[in-house]
Amino acid sequence: MLEDLESLRAKLTELNARVRNLREENQQLRAQLGGAQVELDALRGRVSGAVQRVDELLSRLPAASEAADKLAGNDRAGAPR
């Protein structure tokens, strides 16, 4: 009977240690998650800004048909009729 109680005490001690370790690990993971979420928000902001800049640059480009004509040497605006 004493051996059973001692075995149970040892198992409870081990269980308690594991619970403590898991709680500490959980706190560390929550802190890492918070940092990752902050970094993700910052990266999303950077991507959004880059998309806006690319869209602005694309809007400044000439129309596709004008560009194709210029590349082909068929600039109709300056060509005689």
Secondary structure as a PSIPRED ss2 file (coil, helix, strand):
# PSIPRED VFORMAT (PSIPRED V4.0)

   1 M C   1.000  0.000  0.000
   2 L H   0.000  1.000  0.000
   3 E H   0.000  1.000  0.000
   4 D H   0.000  1.000  0.000
   5 L H   0.000  1.000  0.000
   6 E H   0.000  1.000  0.000
   7 S H   0.000  1.000  0.000
   8 L H   0.000  1.000  0.000
   9 R H   0.000  1.000  0.000
  10 A H   0.000  1.000  0.000
  11 K H   0.000  1.000  0.000
  12 L H   0.000  1.000  0.000
  13 T H   0.000  1.000  0.000
  14 E H   0.000  1.000  0.000
  15 L H   0.000  1.000  0.000
  16 N H   0.000  1.000  0.000
  17 A H   0.000  1.000  0.000
  18 R H   0.000  1.000  0.000
  19 V H   0.000  1.000  0.000
  20 R H   0.000  1.000  0.000
  21 N H   0.000  1.000  0.000
  22 L H   0.000  1.000  0.000
  23 R H   0.000  1.000  0.000
  24 E H   0.000  1.000  0.000
  25 E H   0.000  1.000  0.000
  26 N H   0.000  1.000  0.000
  27 Q H   0.000  1.000  0.000
  28 Q H   0.000  1.000  0.000
  29 L H   0.000  1.000  0.000
  30 R H   0.000  1.000  0.000
  31 A H   0.000  1.000  0.000
  32 Q H   0.000  1.000  0.000
  33 L H   0.000  1.000  0.000
  34 G H   0.000  1.000  0.000
  35 G H   0.000  1.000  0.000
  36 A H   0.000  1.000  0.000
  37 Q H   0.000  1.000  0.000
  38 V H   0.000  1.000  0.000
  39 E H   0.000  1.000  0.000
  40 L H   0.000  1.000  0.000
  41 D H   0.000  1.000  0.000
  42 A H   0.000  1.000  0.000
  43 L H   0.000  1.000  0.000
  44 R H   0.000  1.000  0.000
  45 G H   0.000  1.000  0.000
  46 R H   0.000  1.000  0.000
  47 V H   0.000  1.000  0.000
  48 S H   0.000  1.000  0.000
  49 G H   0.000  1.000  0.000
  50 A H   0.000  1.000  0.000
  51 V H   0.000  1.000  0.000
  52 Q H   0.000  1.000  0.000
  53 R H   0.000  1.000  0.000
  54 V H   0.000  1.000  0.000
  55 D H   0.000  1.000  0.000
  56 E H   0.000  1.000  0.000
  57 L H   0.000  1.000  0.000
  58 L H   0.000  1.000  0.000
  59 S H   0.000  1.000  0.000
  60 R H   0.000  1.000  0.000
  61 L C   1.000  0.000  0.000
  62 P C   1.000  0.000  0.000
  63 A C   1.000  0.000  0.000
  64 A H   0.000  1.000  0.000
  65 S H   0.000  1.000  0.000
  66 E H   0.000  1.000  0.000
  67 A H   0.000  1.000  0.000
  68 A H   0.000  1.000  0.000
  69 D H   0.000  1.000  0.000
  70 K H   0.000  1.000  0.000
  71 L H   0.000  1.000  0.000
  72 A H   0.000  1.000  0.000
  73 G C   1.000  0.000  0.000
  74 N C   1.000  0.000  0.000
  75 D C   1.000  0.000  0.000
  76 R C   1.000  0.000  0.000
  77 A C   1.000  0.000  0.000
  78 G C   1.000  0.000  0.000
  79 A C   1.000  0.000  0.000
  80 P C   1.000  0.000  0.000
  81 R C   1.000  0.000  0.000
